[in-house]
């Protein structure tokens, strides 16, 4: 089954300023998938496109979630779309 998007679920105990940005492994920004204030469960979707609407290449992407003054890192593996 081909996946058309990635769903990232985040949970915040208190009202927080959040910015979730995807980067290439080389450090280039790919797409901001969430920016705003939230409390509780937040769902962000990524359609495997960059900020310009272009489909990304398969590979490893870094998810940087900034919450107030802290930063959390995770990786996302994008495989072939065919």
N, C-alpha and C positions, 0 to 999 in steps of 0.2 A: 504494500500500500504506500502510495506517495503522499508525503506530508506537505501541505501547502503553506504551513506556518508553524512557528515555534511559539509555545505559550509559556511564559515565565511567571510563576506565582511567587509573590513576596508577601511577608507578613510583618507588620510593624505594630509594636505594643502601644506606642504613643503617636500623636500627631507629629509628623516629621516632614521636612523638606527633602524630596527625593529626586534624584536624577539618575536614570539608568541609560548608559551609553555602551554600544558595541564597538569594539576596535578590532583591527586586524592584529595578528601576532606581532607585526612590525610596529604597532602603535598608532596607525592611522585611524581616525574616527570613521566609522561606517554609518551608524544610525543611532539617533536618540530614540529609544522606545518608550520612555516614560519620563515626564518632568512635571512636578507639582507637589502639592501637599496631600498627605493621606495618613490614615490610621486604620489598622486592621489589615485585611487581605486585599492585595492589589494584584490584578492580572494585567500583564503587558504582552502584546502579541508582536511577533516579528515575521513579516512575510518574505524573508530572505532577500530583501531589497535594501539598497543603501538610501541615503537621504535624497538622492536624485532619481529614485525609482528604478535603478538598474539592478538586476538580479546579481547577487554576489557569487563568487566562485566557491566551489567546495573547499573546505579547509577548516582550520581552527580559528575561532573568534573568541575574544575576551569580553566578558560582560563586567563592566565596572558600575556598581551601584553605590552612589554617594548618598548618605543619609545624614543630614545635618552636618556634623564635622567628622564623620567616619566614612570609610570607603571599604567596600567588599568586592572581591574579585571571584569570578567563576569562568569556566570555559564552556563553549558550545561548539560541537563538531557538526559541520555541515557536510553531508555526503552528496553524491551525484544526484541530480534532479531527474534523470532519465529513467 
